[in-house]
Amino acid sequence: MNHRLGYDNHRRLSKLYAWDEKKSKTSWGAETVDFEKIAASAVQAMSAANLHHFLVVCALVSDLYCPG
């Protein structure tokens, strides 16, 4: 499910769950954060209850945006 979310929603989930956003080098020399990899390892460690909560948050994550 996480791979279907947009880039901004990946960032929102990462901030909401306080996941460490480590940057890595890309093949063209830039630095990027692999949000899908971060989320995949975090989701695998979740209990069933936390996983259910995470799925609800994924469904509502686009509503977390508050324009400044």
PDB file with SEQRES, HELIX, SHEET and CRYST1 records, atoms N, CA, C and O in Angstrom:
SEQRES   1 A   68  MET ASN HIS ARG LEU GLY TYR ASP ASN HIS ARG ARG LEU          
SEQRES   2 A   68  SER LYS LEU TYR ALA TRP ASP GLU LYS LYS SER LYS THR          
SEQRES   3 A   68  SER TRP GLY ALA GLU THR VAL ASP PHE GLU LYS ILE ALA          
SEQRES   4 A   68  ALA SER ALA VAL GLN ALA MET SER ALA ALA ASN LEU HIS          
SEQRES   5 A   68  HIS PHE LEU VAL VAL CYS ALA LEU VAL SER ASP LEU TYR          
SEQRES   6 A   68  CYS PRO GLY                                                  
HELIX    1 AA1 ASN A    2  ARG A    4  5                                   3    
HELIX    2 AA2 TYR A    7  LEU A   16  1                                  10    
HELIX    3 AA3 PHE A   35  GLN A   44  1                                  10    
HELIX    4 AA4 ALA A   48  LEU A   60  1                                  13    
HELIX    5 AA5 VAL A   61  LEU A   64  5                                   4    
SHEET    1 AA1 2 LYS A  23  LYS A  25  0                                        
SHEET    2 AA1 2 GLU A  31  VAL A  33 -1                                        
CRYST1    1.000    1.000    1.000  90.00  90.00  90.00 P 1           1          
ATOM      1  N   MET A   1       0.823  -1.196   0.000  1.00  0.00           N  
ATOM      2  CA  MET A   1       0.000   0.000   0.000  1.00  0.00           C  
ATOM      3  C   MET A   1       0.863   1.255   0.000  1.00  0.00           C  
ATOM      4  O   MET A   1       0.515   2.256  -0.625  1.00  0.00           O  
ATOM      5  N   ASN A   2       1.979   1.196   0.697  1.00  0.00           N  
ATOM      6  CA  ASN A   2       2.824   2.378   0.823  1.00  0.00           C  
ATOM      7  C   ASN A   2       3.382   2.843  -0.512  1.00  0.00           C  
ATOM      8  O   ASN A   2       3.595   4.041  -0.695  1.00  0.00           O  
ATOM      9  N   HIS A   3       3.627   1.933  -1.451  1.00  0.00           N  
ATOM     10  CA  HIS A   3       4.187   2.337  -2.737  1.00  0.00           C  
ATOM     11  C   HIS A   3       3.183   3.098  -3.599  1.00  0.00           C  
ATOM     12  O   HIS A   3       3.573   3.695  -4.602  1.00  0.00           O  
ATOM     13  N   ARG A   4       1.921   3.092  -3.241  1.00  0.00           N  
ATOM     14  CA  ARG A   4       0.906   3.818  -4.014  1.00  0.00           C  
ATOM     15  C   ARG A   4       0.714   5.254  -3.528  1.00  0.00           C  
ATOM     16  O   ARG A   4       0.025   6.045  -4.173  1.00  0.00           O  
ATOM     17  N   LEU A   5       1.315   5.583  -2.405  1.00  0.00           N  
ATOM     18  CA  LEU A   5       1.208   6.939  -1.880  1.00  0.00           C  
ATOM     19  C   LEU A   5       2.176   7.852  -2.619  1.00  0.00           C  
ATOM     20  O   LEU A   5       3.214   7.398  -3.100  1.00  0.00           O  
ATOM     21  N   GLY A   6       1.845   9.122  -2.712  1.00  0.00           N  
ATOM     22  CA  GLY A   6       2.732  10.082  -3.351  1.00  0.00           C  
ATOM     23  C   GLY A   6       3.922  10.421  -2.466  1.00  0.00           C  
ATOM     24  O   GLY A   6       3.939  10.079  -1.283  1.00  0.00           O  
ATOM     25  N   TYR A   7       4.910  11.088  -3.035  1.00  0.00           N  
ATOM     26  CA  TYR A   7       6.134  11.429  -2.310  1.00  0.00           C  
ATOM     27  C   TYR A   7       5.837  12.248  -1.057  1.00  0.00           C  
ATOM     28  O   TYR A   7       6.377  11.958   0.011  1.00  0.00           O  
ATOM     29  N   ASP A   8       4.992  13.259  -1.172  1.00  0.00           N  
ATOM     30  CA  ASP A   8       4.676  14.093  -0.012  1.00  0.00           C  
ATOM     31  C   ASP A   8       4.013  13.283   1.092  1.00  0.00           C  
ATOM     32  O   ASP A   8       4.259  13.530   2.273  1.00  0.00           O  
ATOM     33  N   ASN A   9       3.178  12.322   0.724  1.00  0.00           N  
ATOM     34  CA  ASN A   9       2.532  11.480   1.732  1.00  0.00           C  
ATOM     35  C   ASN A   9       3.541  10.551   2.402  1.00  0.00           C  
ATOM     36  O   ASN A   9       3.396  10.233   3.583  1.00  0.00           O  
ATOM     37  N   HIS A  10       4.554  10.113   1.667  1.00  0.00           N  
ATOM     38  CA  HIS A  10       5.626   9.323   2.277  1.00  0.00           C  
ATOM     39  C   HIS A  10       6.325  10.158   3.349  1.00  0.00           C  
ATOM     40  O   HIS A  10       6.607   9.671   4.444  1.00  0.00           O  
ATOM     41  N   ARG A  11       6.598  11.410   3.024  1.00  0.00           N  
ATOM     42  CA  ARG A  11       7.254  12.304   3.989  1.00  0.00           C  
ATOM     43  C   ARG A  11       6.369  12.517   5.211  1.00  0.00           C  
ATOM     44  O   ARG A  11       6.866  12.528   6.337  1.00  0.00           O  
ATOM     45  N   ARG A  12       5.078  12.686   5.005  1.00  0.00           N  
ATOM     46  CA  ARG A  12       4.157  12.897   6.134  1.00  0.00           C  
ATOM     47  C   ARG A  12       4.126  11.683   7.059  1.00  0.00           C  
ATOM     48  O   ARG A  12       4.158  11.830   8.281  1.00  0.00           O  
ATOM     49  N   LEU A  13       4.062  10.485   6.477  1.00  0.00           N  
ATOM     50  CA  LEU A  13       4.069   9.265   7.291  1.00  0.00           C  
ATOM     51  C   LEU A  13       5.367   9.151   8.079  1.00  0.00           C  
ATOM     52  O   LEU A  13       5.363   8.798   9.258  1.00  0.00           O  
ATOM     53  N   SER A  14       6.463   9.452   7.420  1.00  0.00           N  
ATOM     54  CA  SER A  14       7.758   9.359   8.076  1.00  0.00           C  
ATOM     55  C   SER A  14       7.853  10.326   9.259  1.00  0.00           C  
ATOM     56  O   SER A  14       8.385   9.974  10.312  1.00  0.00           O  
ATOM     57  N   LYS A  15       7.345  11.521   9.083  1.00  0.00           N  
ATOM     58  CA  LYS A  15       7.354  12.500  10.176  1.00  0.00           C  
ATOM     59  C   LYS A  15       6.373  12.104  11.278  1.00  0.00           C  
ATOM     60  O   LYS A  15       6.684  12.248  12.461  1.00  0.00           O  
ATOM     61  N   LEU A  16       5.216  11.618  10.910  1.00  0.00           N  
ATOM     62  CA  LEU A  16       4.209  11.221  11.882  1.00  0.00           C  
ATOM     63  C   LEU A  16       4.713  10.098  12.789  1.00  0.00           C  
ATOM     64  O   LEU A  16       4.497  10.124  14.001  1.00  0.00           O  
ATOM     65  N   TYR A  17       5.378   9.125  12.200  1.00  0.00           N  
ATOM     66  CA  TYR A  17       5.888   7.986  12.965  1.00  0.00           C  
ATOM     67  C   TYR A  17       7.318   8.197  13.469  1.00  0.00           C  
ATOM     68  O   TYR A  17       7.890   7.311  14.105  1.00  0.00           O  
ATOM     69  N   ALA A  18       7.893   9.364  13.188  1.00  0.00           N  
ATOM     70  CA  ALA A  18       9.257   9.722  13.617  1.00  0.00           C  
ATOM     71  C   ALA A  18      10.285   8.689  13.153  1.00  0.00           C  
ATOM     72  O   ALA A  18      11.180   8.306  13.906  1.00  0.00           O  
ATOM     73  N   TRP A  19      10.142   8.247  11.902  1.00  0.00           N  
ATOM     74  CA  TRP A  19      11.109   7.322  11.323  1.00  0.00           C  
ATOM     75  C   TRP A  19      12.328   8.114  10.898  1.00  0.00           C  
ATOM     76  O   TRP A  19      12.207   9.240  10.415  1.00  0.00           O  
ATOM     77  N   ASP A  20      13.499   7.529  11.075  1.00  0.00           N  
ATOM     78  CA  ASP A  20      14.759   8.162  10.723  1.00  0.00           C  
ATOM     79  C   ASP A  20      14.872   8.267   9.204  1.00  0.00           C  
ATOM     80  O   ASP A  20      14.816   7.259   8.500  1.00  0.00           O  
ATOM     81  N   GLU A  21      15.030   9.487   8.708  1.00  0.00           N  
ATOM     82  CA  GLU A  21      15.086   9.733   7.265  1.00  0.00           C  
ATOM     83  C   GLU A  21      16.545   9.840   6.810  1.00  0.00           C  
ATOM     84  O   GLU A  21      17.047  10.936   6.565  1.00  0.00           O  
ATOM     85  N   LYS A  22      17.211   8.701   6.701  1.00  0.00           N  
ATOM     86  CA  LYS A  22      18.609   8.690   6.261  1.00  0.00           C  
ATOM     87  C   LYS A  22      18.684   8.857   4.755  1.00  0.00           C  
ATOM     88  O   LYS A  22      17.987   8.177   4.002  1.00  0.00           O  
ATOM     89  N   LYS A  23      19.546   9.777   4.329  1.00  0.00           N  
ATOM     90  CA  LYS A  23      19.745   9.992   2.899  1.00  0.00           C  
ATOM     91  C   LYS A  23      20.782   9.015   2.373  1.00  0.00           C  
ATOM     92  O   LYS A  23      21.721   8.638   3.074  1.00  0.00           O  
ATOM     93  N   SER A  24      20.589   8.613   1.124  1.00  0.00           N  
ATOM     94  CA  SER A  24      21.548   7.735   0.465  1.00  0.00           C  
ATOM     95  C   SER A  24      21.851   8.297  -0.918  1.00  0.00           C  
ATOM     96  O   SER A  24      21.070   9.066  -1.479  1.00  0.00           O  
ATOM     97  N   LYS A  25      22.986   7.903  -1.449  1.00  0.00           N  
ATOM     98  CA  LYS A  25      23.403   8.363  -2.777  1.00  0.00           C  
ATOM     99  C   LYS A  25      22.627   7.632  -3.868  1.00  0.00           C  
ATOM    100  O   LYS A  25      22.376   6.430  -3.779  1.00  0.00           O  
ATOM    101  N   THR A  26      22.259   8.383  -4.889  1.00  0.00           N  
ATOM    102  CA  THR A  26      21.608   7.784  -6.054  1.00  0.00           C  
ATOM    103  C   THR A  26      22.666   7.445  -7.094  1.00  0.00           C  
ATOM    104  O   THR A  26      23.833   7.803  -6.936  1.00  0.00           O  
ATOM    105  N   SER A  27      22.268   6.767  -8.140  1.00  0.00           N  
ATOM    106  CA  SER A  27      23.208   6.380  -9.192  1.00  0.00           C  
ATOM    107  C   SER A  27      23.755   7.592  -9.937  1.00  0.00           C  
ATOM    108  O   SER A  27      24.830   7.506 -10.531  1.00  0.00           O  
ATOM    109  N   TRP A  28      23.045   8.719  -9.923  1.00  0.00           N  
ATOM    110  CA  TRP A  28      23.502   9.916 -10.630  1.00  0.00           C  
ATOM    111  C   TRP A  28      24.195  10.904  -9.692  1.00  0.00           C  
ATOM    112  O   TRP A  28      24.503  12.025 -10.097  1.00  0.00           O  
ATOM    113  N   GLY A  29      24.445  10.497  -8.428  1.00  0.00           N  
ATOM    114  CA  GLY A  29      25.254  11.308  -7.515  1.00  0.00           C  
ATOM    115  C   GLY A  29      24.488  12.191  -6.551  1.00  0.00           C  
ATOM    116  O   GLY A  29      25.095  12.795  -5.667  1.00  0.00           O  
ATOM    117  N   ALA A  30      23.191  12.286  -6.691  1.00  0.00           N  
ATOM    118  CA  ALA A  30      22.396  13.091  -5.779  1.00  0.00           C  
ATOM    119  C   ALA A  30      22.122  12.304  -4.493  1.00  0.00           C  
ATOM    120  O   ALA A  30      22.455  11.122  -4.403  1.00  0.00           O  
ATOM    121  N   GLU A  31      21.517  12.956  -3.509  1.00  0.00           N  
ATOM    122  CA  GLU A  31      21.126  12.274  -2.286  1.00  0.00           C  
ATOM    123  C   GLU A  31      19.605  12.262  -2.193  1.00  0.00           C  
ATOM    124  O   GLU A  31      18.947  13.246  -2.531  1.00  0.00           O  
ATOM    125  N   THR A  32      19.057  11.151  -1.737  1.00  0.00           N  
ATOM    126  CA  THR A  32      17.613  11.009  -1.622  1.00  0.00           C  
ATOM    127  C   THR A  32      17.277  10.144  -0.416  1.00  0.00           C  
ATOM    128  O   THR A  32      18.131   9.434   0.115  1.00  0.00           O  
ATOM    129  N   VAL A  33      16.032  10.214   0.001  1.00  0.00           N  
ATOM    130  CA  VAL A  33      15.545   9.386   1.100  1.00  0.00           C  
ATOM    131  C   VAL A  33      14.643   8.314   0.496  1.00  0.00           C  
ATOM    132  O   VAL A  33      13.707   8.631  -0.238  1.00  0.00           O  
ATOM    133  N   ASP A  34      14.919   7.056   0.800  1.00  0.00           N  
ATOM    134  CA  ASP A  34      14.115   5.946   0.299  1.00  0.00           C  
ATOM    135  C   ASP A  34      12.998   5.656   1.309  1.00  0.00           C  
ATOM    136  O   ASP A  34      13.126   4.779   2.164  1.00  0.00           O  
ATOM    137  N   PHE A  35      11.908   6.408   1.191  1.00  0.00           N  
ATOM    138  CA  PHE A  35      10.809   6.291   2.139  1.00  0.00           C  
ATOM    139  C   PHE A  35      10.166   4.915   2.127  1.00  0.00           C  
ATOM    140  O   PHE A  35       9.741   4.421   3.171  1.00  0.00           O  
ATOM    141  N   GLU A  36      10.089   4.290   0.957  1.00  0.00           N  
ATOM    142  CA  GLU A  36       9.474   2.959   0.876  1.00  0.00           C  
ATOM    143  C   GLU A  36      10.286   1.932   1.660  1.00  0.00           C  
ATOM    144  O   GLU A  36       9.715   1.080   2.340  1.00  0.00           O  
ATOM    145  N   LYS A  37      11.599   2.006   1.571  1.00  0.00           N  
ATOM    146  CA  LYS A  37      12.458   1.076   2.303  1.00  0.00           C  
ATOM    147  C   LYS A  37      12.341   1.310   3.812  1.00  0.00           C  
ATOM    148  O   LYS A  37      12.281   0.356   4.588  1.00  0.00           O  
ATOM    149  N   ILE A  38      12.309   2.570   4.221  1.00  0.00           N  
ATOM    150  CA  ILE A  38      12.166   2.908   5.639  1.00  0.00           C  
ATOM    151  C   ILE A  38      10.838   2.373   6.174  1.00  0.00           C  
ATOM    152  O   ILE A  38      10.790   1.760   7.241  1.00  0.00           O  
ATOM    153  N   ALA A  39       9.762   2.610   5.424  1.00  0.00           N  
ATOM    154  CA  ALA A  39       8.440   2.162   5.850  1.00  0.00           C  
ATOM    155  C   ALA A  39       8.341   0.640   5.860  1.00  0.00           C  
ATOM    156  O   ALA A  39       7.720   0.063   6.752  1.00  0.00           O  
ATOM    157  N   ALA A  40       8.954  -0.013   4.867  1.00  0.00           N  
ATOM    158  CA  ALA A  40       8.875  -1.471   4.793  1.00  0.00           C  
ATOM    159  C   ALA A  40       9.481  -2.123   6.034  1.00  0.00           C  
ATOM    160  O   ALA A  40       8.904  -3.057   6.592  1.00  0.00           O  
ATOM    161  N   SER A  41      10.633  -1.635   6.462  1.00  0.00           N  
ATOM    162  CA  SER A  41      11.258  -2.235   7.648  1.00  0.00           C  
ATOM    163  C   SER A  41      10.463  -1.916   8.907  1.00  0.00           C  
ATOM    164  O   SER A  41      10.375  -2.749   9.809  1.00  0.00           O  
ATOM    165  N   ALA A  42       9.884  -0.718   8.979  1.00  0.00           N  
ATOM    166  CA  ALA A  42       9.087  -0.355  10.153  1.00  0.00           C  
ATOM    167  C   ALA A  42       7.787  -1.156  10.213  1.00  0.00           C  
ATOM    168  O   ALA A  42       7.371  -1.580  11.290  1.00  0.00           O  
ATOM    169  N   VAL A  43       7.149  -1.363   9.069  1.00  0.00           N  
ATOM    170  CA  VAL A  43       5.884  -2.098   9.025  1.00  0.00           C  
ATOM    171  C   VAL A  43       6.099  -3.565   9.396  1.00  0.00           C  
ATOM    172  O   VAL A  43       5.259  -4.163  10.069  1.00  0.00           O  
ATOM    173  N   GLN A  44       7.199  -4.138   8.969  1.00  0.00           N  
ATOM    174  CA  GLN A  44       7.483  -5.539   9.302  1.00  0.00           C  
ATOM    175  C   GLN A  44       7.629  -5.746  10.804  1.00  0.00           C  
ATOM    176  O   GLN A  44       7.364  -6.836  11.310  1.00  0.00           O  
ATOM    177  N   ALA A  45       8.050  -4.706  11.516  1.00  0.00           N  
ATOM    178  CA  ALA A  45       8.244  -4.818  12.962  1.00  0.00           C  
ATOM    179  C   ALA A  45       6.971  -4.495  13.756  1.00  0.00           C  
ATOM    180  O   ALA A  45       6.966  -4.616  14.981  1.00  0.00           O  
ATOM    181  N   MET A  46       5.892  -4.087  13.075  1.00  0.00           N  
ATOM    182  CA  MET A  46       4.651  -3.693  13.768  1.00  0.00           C  
ATOM    183  C   MET A  46       3.852  -4.904  14.226  1.00  0.00           C  
ATOM    184  O   MET A  46       3.867  -5.964  13.601  1.00  0.00           O  
ATOM    185  N   SER A  47       3.157  -4.710  15.333  1.00  0.00           N  
ATOM    186  CA  SER A  47       2.203  -5.721  15.794  1.00  0.00           C  
ATOM    187  C   SER A  47       0.945  -5.613  14.934  1.00  0.00           C  
ATOM    188  O   SER A  47       0.807  -4.683  14.140  1.00  0.00           O  
ATOM    189  N   ALA A  48       0.039  -6.558  15.096  1.00  0.00           N  
ATOM    190  CA  ALA A  48      -1.204  -6.541  14.310  1.00  0.00           C  
ATOM    191  C   ALA A  48      -2.015  -5.279  14.584  1.00  0.00           C  
ATOM    192  O   ALA A  48      -2.554  -4.678  13.654  1.00  0.00           O  
ATOM    193  N   ALA A  49      -2.107  -4.878  15.830  1.00  0.00           N  
ATOM    194  CA  ALA A  49      -2.873  -3.676  16.179  1.00  0.00           C  
ATOM    195  C   ALA A  49      -2.232  -2.424  15.572  1.00  0.00           C  
ATOM    196  O   ALA A  49      -2.927  -1.559  15.040  1.00  0.00           O  
ATOM    197  N   ASN A  50      -0.906  -2.339  15.657  1.00  0.00           N  
ATOM    198  CA  ASN A  50      -0.225  -1.180  15.081  1.00  0.00           C  
ATOM    199  C   ASN A  50      -0.329  -1.174  13.565  1.00  0.00           C  
ATOM    200  O   ASN A  50      -0.398  -0.110  12.950  1.00  0.00           O  
ATOM    201  N   LEU A  51      -0.341  -2.357  12.958  1.00  0.00           N  
ATOM    202  CA  LEU A  51      -0.488  -2.446  11.517  1.00  0.00           C  
ATOM    203  C   LEU A  51      -1.874  -1.962  11.082  1.00  0.00           C  
ATOM    204  O   LEU A  51      -1.990  -1.261  10.076  1.00  0.00           O  
ATOM    205  N   HIS A  52      -2.911  -2.319  11.814  1.00  0.00           N  
ATOM    206  CA  HIS A  52      -4.261  -1.820  11.513  1.00  0.00           C  
ATOM    207  C   HIS A  52      -4.307  -0.302  11.618  1.00  0.00           C  
ATOM    208  O   HIS A  52      -4.891   0.367  10.765  1.00  0.00           O  
ATOM    209  N   HIS A  53      -3.698   0.235  12.654  1.00  0.00           N  
ATOM    210  CA  HIS A  53      -3.640   1.691  12.837  1.00  0.00           C  
ATOM    211  C   HIS A  53      -2.893   2.333  11.666  1.00  0.00           C  
ATOM    212  O   HIS A  53      -3.325   3.359  11.140  1.00  0.00           O  
ATOM    213  N   PHE A  54      -1.786   1.736  11.262  1.00  0.00           N  
ATOM    214  CA  PHE A  54      -0.997   2.253  10.153  1.00  0.00           C  
ATOM    215  C   PHE A  54      -1.809   2.292   8.861  1.00  0.00           C  
ATOM    216  O   PHE A  54      -1.721   3.262   8.108  1.00  0.00           O  
ATOM    217  N   LEU A  55      -2.591   1.260   8.597  1.00  0.00           N  
ATOM    218  CA  LEU A  55      -3.407   1.226   7.383  1.00  0.00           C  
ATOM    219  C   LEU A  55      -4.472   2.316   7.381  1.00  0.00           C  
ATOM    220  O   LEU A  55      -4.771   2.893   6.335  1.00  0.00           O  
ATOM    221  N   VAL A  56      -5.036   2.596   8.534  1.00  0.00           N  
ATOM    222  CA  VAL A  56      -6.008   3.700   8.627  1.00  0.00           C  
ATOM    223  C   VAL A  56      -5.309   5.031   8.375  1.00  0.00           C  
ATOM    224  O   VAL A  56      -5.832   5.889   7.664  1.00  0.00           O  
ATOM    225  N   VAL A  57      -4.137   5.198   8.957  1.00  0.00           N  
ATOM    226  CA  VAL A  57      -3.365   6.426   8.747  1.00  0.00           C  
ATOM    227  C   VAL A  57      -3.006   6.585   7.271  1.00  0.00           C  
ATOM    228  O   VAL A  57      -3.076   7.694   6.741  1.00  0.00           O  
ATOM    229  N   CYS A  58      -2.625   5.502   6.600  1.00  0.00           N  
ATOM    230  CA  CYS A  58      -2.314   5.565   5.167  1.00  0.00           C  
ATOM    231  C   CYS A  58      -3.521   6.037   4.358  1.00  0.00           C  
ATOM    232  O   CYS A  58      -3.377   6.783   3.390  1.00  0.00           O  
ATOM    233  N   ALA A  59      -4.697   5.598   4.763  1.00  0.00           N  
ATOM    234  CA  ALA A  59      -5.913   6.006   4.054  1.00  0.00           C  
ATOM    235  C   ALA A  59      -6.213   7.489   4.259  1.00  0.00           C  
ATOM    236  O   ALA A  59      -6.822   8.128   3.400  1.00  0.00           O  
ATOM    237  N   LEU A  60      -5.786   8.033   5.395  1.00  0.00           N  
ATOM    238  CA  LEU A  60      -6.105   9.421   5.727  1.00  0.00           C  
ATOM    239  C   LEU A  60      -4.919  10.369   5.616  1.00  0.00           C  
ATOM    240  O   LEU A  60      -5.059  11.557   5.908  1.00  0.00           O  
ATOM    241  N   VAL A  61      -3.763   9.879   5.205  1.00  0.00           N  
ATOM    242  CA  VAL A  61      -2.539  10.674   5.254  1.00  0.00           C  
ATOM    243  C   VAL A  61      -2.621  11.949   4.410  1.00  0.00           C  
ATOM    244  O   VAL A  61      -2.018  12.958   4.774  1.00  0.00           O  
ATOM    245  N   SER A  62      -3.327  11.927   3.333  1.00  0.00           N  
ATOM    246  CA  SER A  62      -3.408  13.144   2.509  1.00  0.00           C  
ATOM    247  C   SER A  62      -4.129  14.254   3.248  1.00  0.00           C  
ATOM    248  O   SER A  62      -3.946  15.425   2.915  1.00  0.00           O  
ATOM    249  N   ASP A  63      -4.944  13.924   4.243  1.00  0.00           N  
ATOM    250  CA  ASP A  63      -5.633  14.942   5.032  1.00  0.00           C  
ATOM    251  C   ASP A  63      -4.741  15.547   6.113  1.00  0.00           C  
ATOM    252  O   ASP A  63      -5.164  16.480   6.796  1.00  0.00           O  
ATOM    253  N   LEU A  64      -3.523  15.043   6.286  1.00  0.00           N  
ATOM    254  CA  LEU A  64      -2.600  15.585   7.271  1.00  0.00           C  
ATOM    255  C   LEU A  64      -1.972  16.885   6.819  1.00  0.00           C  
ATOM    256  O   LEU A  64      -1.364  17.592   7.623  1.00  0.00           O  
ATOM    257  N   TYR A  65      -2.109  17.216   5.535  1.00  0.00           N  
ATOM    258  CA  TYR A  65      -1.523  18.436   5.006  1.00  0.00           C  
ATOM    259  C   TYR A  65      -2.294  19.647   5.491  1.00  0.00           C  
ATOM    260  O   TYR A  65      -3.510  19.733   5.317  1.00  0.00           O  
ATOM    261  N   CYS A  66      -1.589  20.571   6.093  1.00  0.00           N  
ATOM    262  CA  CYS A  66      -2.179  21.837   6.532  1.00  0.00           C  
ATOM    263  C   CYS A  66      -1.399  22.964   5.874  1.00  0.00           C  
ATOM    264  O   CYS A  66      -0.258  23.223   6.256  1.00  0.00           O  
ATOM    265  N   PRO A  67      -1.987  23.636   4.897  1.00  0.00           N  
ATOM    266  CA  PRO A  67      -1.250  24.715   4.223  1.00  0.00           C  
ATOM    267  C   PRO A  67      -0.891  25.825   5.195  1.00  0.00           C  
ATOM    268  O   PRO A  67      -1.674  26.173   6.078  1.00  0.00           O  
ATOM    269  N   GLY A  68       0.302  26.374   5.020  1.00  0.00           N  
ATOM    270  CA  GLY A  68       0.830  27.375   5.952  1.00  0.00           C  
ATOM    271  C   GLY A  68       0.408  28.752   5.726  1.00  0.00           C  
ATOM    272  O   GLY A  68       0.809  29.650   6.466  1.00  0.00           O  
TER     273      GLY A  68                                                      
END                                                                             
